Amino acid sequence: ELKAHAYDVTYYVKLNPDFLLQLAREYVEHVGAEPEVLEHGSIEALAISKALKLLDIVRKQVPGLLEGQMLLARAKFLNSDFDASLRLLASCTRADPTYVPASLLHAQILL
């Protein structure tokens, strides 16, 4: 149904990036606060996988949404993909050098 309205206002209303962020945030909450190796098929592995898929859609369709990029960086960090997380954080910092959550996660990864 979204393909019929490609990139007009209706497309973004139906896409509803705020709702997708809310869903992804819930998935990330169930993973934990620190990165760890997740067993394939575990609840945490499924949650992070779903969060990454949702956040990738949001990042591609609404690239200026810093909250979405930040949450994607956190999800990649929790999935132990530190390089990808750092790249996303650098993008957030370039967009807004005063965006504190990006700086805090960046520091956490480098520790």
Secondary structure, DSSP 4 states (H G I P E B T S, - for coil): --GGGTTSHHHHHHH-HHHHHHHHHHHHHTT-SS--PPPTTSHHHHHHHHHHHHHHHHHHH-TT-HHHHHHHHHHHHHTT-HHHHHHHHHHHHHH-TT-HHHHHHHHHHH-
